[in-house]
């Protein structure tokens, strides 16, 4: 019972060398550690949903474009009709990131979210705006 409890606590990459020694050894596995950029990106994705305050449509598009480039890569959908203004603006923002690596897009996304997070909620005398949460919606 002891090694089973320890194994579940230790996670997938560590196991006891033997039930009597009590030492931990790396467990051979194809599992690879997530790069720090990926972890920071996932944290920023969670944080962006909590952002409120004065966030312009342009800022939302910038964040959206880096998110899509980081998660999908180069744009892979046809350009929407010119009459669908929101979809067209999102498409154009993402298309501007064409050729950028997913890793670079992740790093810039994290930086942009931090900028928005560290900014005052809204300009003096202004009104709070809606959350930025809609930037991660699919087209």
C-alpha distance (Angstrom), angle and dihedral (degrees) to the residues before:
residue distance angle dihedral
X1 . . .
X2 3.82 . .
X3 3.84 98.2 .
X4 3.80 91.8 46.3
X5 3.78 91.8 53.7
X6 3.79 92.1 45.5
X7 3.80 91.8 46.9
X8 3.79 93.2 54.7
X9 3.79 90.5 46.3
X10 3.80 93.9 46.6
X11 3.76 95.5 52.0
X12 3.80 131.1 -133.3
X13 3.82 99.7 -50.6
X14 3.80 102.7 53.4
X15 3.76 131.3 61.2
X16 3.79 137.0 164.6
X17 3.80 112.9 -91.5
X18 3.78 89.0 -140.0
X19 3.74 135.0 -11.8
X20 3.81 91.2 -110.3
X21 3.82 104.5 41.1
X22 3.78 96.5 57.5
X23 3.82 91.9 -152.5
X24 3.76 122.6 135.4
X25 3.77 123.4 -129.5
X26 3.78 131.1 -178.5
X27 3.75 110.9 -95.7
X28 3.81 113.6 -130.6
X29 3.75 107.3 -114.1
X30 3.76 143.6 145.7
X31 3.81 87.7 -124.9
X32 3.80 111.3 116.3
X33 3.77 126.7 -161.4
X34 3.76 113.8 -102.7
X35 3.78 111.6 -111.9
X36 3.79 115.1 -109.8
X37 3.82 90.2 -114.3
X38 3.82 89.9 59.6
X39 3.80 92.0 50.3
X40 3.80 92.5 47.6
X41 3.81 89.4 47.0
X42 3.81 92.4 53.0
X43 3.80 90.3 48.5
X44 3.82 90.6 50.1
X45 3.82 89.6 50.0
X46 3.80 88.5 56.8
X47 3.82 92.7 44.2
X48 3.80 94.4 50.1
X49 3.79 89.5 64.4
X50 3.80 89.2 60.3
X51 3.81 95.9 51.5
X52 3.76 116.1 114.9
X53 3.73 133.8 162.3
X54 3.76 133.5 61.6
X55 3.81 104.8 -5.4
X56 3.76 114.7 155.5
X57 3.78 124.6 -141.3
X58 3.81 88.1 -114.0
X59 3.82 90.9 55.8
X60 3.79 90.3 48.6
X61 3.80 90.3 52.3
X62 3.80 92.2 49.5
X63 3.81 92.3 50.9
X64 3.81 90.5 44.5
X65 3.81 92.4 50.9
X66 3.80 93.5 53.0
X67 3.81 91.1 44.9
X68 3.81 92.0 53.6
X69 3.81 93.0 44.7
X70 3.81 90.5 49.4
X71 3.80 95.2 47.8
X72 3.81 103.5 32.9
X73 3.79 106.2 16.2
X74 3.78 121.9 -143.1
X75 3.78 115.3 14.5
X76 3.79 111.1 -82.9
X77 3.79 103.6 -179.4
X78 3.80 130.6 82.9
X79 3.76 119.6 -102.0
X80 3.81 110.0 -91.1
X81 3.78 124.2 -122.6
X82 3.78 115.1 -74.0
X83 3.81 89.5 -120.6
X84 3.82 91.4 63.3
X85 3.80 94.4 77.5
X86 3.81 98.6 177.3
X87 3.81 95.0 47.6
X88 3.80 91.1 44.0
X89 3.83 92.2 51.5
X90 3.81 91.2 49.0
X91 3.80 91.4 47.4
X92 3.81 92.3 49.9
X93 3.81 92.4 47.6
X94 3.81 92.0 51.1
X95 3.81 92.5 42.6
X96 3.83 89.0 58.2
X97 3.83 88.1 65.3
X98 3.82 93.2 57.1
X99 3.81 110.6 137.8
X100 3.81 94.9 20.9
X101 3.80 114.3 125.8
X102 3.78 118.9 -113.2
X103 3.81 89.7 -121.3
X104 3.81 93.1 54.0
X105 3.81 90.3 46.9
X106 3.82 90.3 51.1
X107 3.80 91.9 51.6
X108 3.80 93.5 48.0
X109 3.82 91.2 45.3
X110 3.81 90.0 54.4
X111 3.81 90.2 48.4
X112 3.82 93.2 49.3
X113 3.81 92.4 48.6
X114 3.82 89.7 49.8
X115 3.83 90.0 51.0
X116 3.80 91.0 52.5
X117 3.78 92.6 43.1
X118 3.82 93.2 52.0
X119 3.79 94.4 47.3
X120 3.80 121.8 97.4
X121 3.83 110.6 -92.2
X122 3.81 93.8 -108.2
X123 3.78 138.6 -16.9
X124 3.77 117.9 -82.7
X125 3.78 109.6 -79.8
X126 3.80 91.6 11.4
X127 3.77 129.0 117.2
X128 3.79 127.4 -116.9
X129 3.78 114.5 -101.1
X130 3.77 131.9 -150.0
X131 3.79 123.2 -72.7
X132 3.79 121.0 -84.3
X133 3.83 89.9 -127.4
X134 3.82 93.5 111.5
X135 3.81 91.5 67.9
X136 3.82 91.7 84.9
X137 3.79 96.2 55.3
X138 3.77 117.9 119.5
X139 3.77 118.3 -109.9
